[in-house]
Amino acid sequence: MLSAIYYLFLVLLCTLFLLLSAVALVVCWPFDRARRVVHELSRILVRIFFLIPPFWKQRIIGREFVDRKKTYVIVLNHNTVIDIPTLYYVPLNFRWVSKREVFKVPFFGQFLILHGDICINRGKAAEAMEQLLREGKMWISRGASVAIFPEGTRSNDGEIHRFKAGAFTLAKEAGVEILPIVLDGTATLIKKNKMFNWGNRITLRVLPPISVEDVAAIDTHELMERVHDDMSKALAEIRTRK
């Protein structure tokens, strides 16, 4: 019953913020091509979502590695839809890279469109890569970071699996740092019966960024393996210290 009430509250809350975001996009467009105002509204929405349940806890580690004056290619592990709002705890303006099916999901799809997130067709790999590079570099040039799940899909067992090259190719071509982020606890916030776990705890850990020099110098596959290993090690450490 409590979960049903909270779902209803979220529908009303998301509707309100969807309207606010649409107005903000129109009003601020002439001087806010990076859509910072729309992004900040989503950050407020996420804070409300996580703060109202009194026993939900969020632990953020490594904020000192984030430079708000820089743009990054952000890479993070993917377990569930809750990964998406959790990333808004990172104080950066960013655009998501998402498969086109997500754009059809109520509320999520509309928010992605308002944000200017990058919609790709995973069934056409060459076209998807071309679009990722073109639109990713455009947003980076406007001062926004780009967030990508390098595994390409959700992990079914909670472990970090093999990465795809898109995020790393974008970082090389755009000349920006890679910011690895590890999430734990997002998969347990919503139970299998779709009810909320009211005692859930989420950890978000920001790892030291990979410098522009290293991104440029290191072979793409070697770079993928380095970041994968760093993230896997960090995830194991988080779980050990619970």
DAVENLIN-V284496 format. One record per backbone hydrogen bond with DSSP energy under -1.0 kcal/mol. CO is the residue of the C=O (numbers start at 1). NH is the residue of the N-H. Records with the same first field share a line. If there is no record, write none. Layout:
CO=NH / NH
This chain:
1=5
2=6
3=7
4=8
5=9
6=10
7=11
8=12
9=13
10=14
11=15
12=16
13=17
14=18
15=19
16=20
17=21
18=22
19=23
20=24
21=25
22=26
23=27
24=28
25=29
28=31 / 32
32=35
35=39
36=40
37=41
38=42
39=43
40=44
41=45
42=46
43=47
44=48
45=49
46=50
47=51
48=52
53=56
57=202
59=204
61=206
62=65
63=66
67=70
72=146
73=179
74=148
75=181
78=155
80=83
81=84
82=86
83=87
85=88
86=89
87=90
90=92
93=145
95=147
96=118
98=120
99=102
101=104
102=105
105=109
106=108
107=111
108=112
109=113
110=114
111=115
112=116 / 117
118=98
120=100
121=124
124=128
125=129
126=130
127=131
128=132
129=133
130=134
131=135
132=136
133=137
134=138
135=139
136=140
137=141
139=144
140=143
145=95
146=74
147=97
148=76
149=152
150=164
165=169
166=170
167=171
168=172
169=173
170=174
171=175 / 176
177=73
178=210
179=75
180=207
182=205
184=203
189=197
191=194
195=191
197=200
200=57
202=59
203=184
204=61
205=182
210=178
211=215
212=216
213=217
214=218
219=223
220=224
221=225
222=226
223=227
224=228
225=229
226=230
227=231
228=232
229=233
230=234
231=235
232=236
233=237
234=238
235=239
236=240
237=241
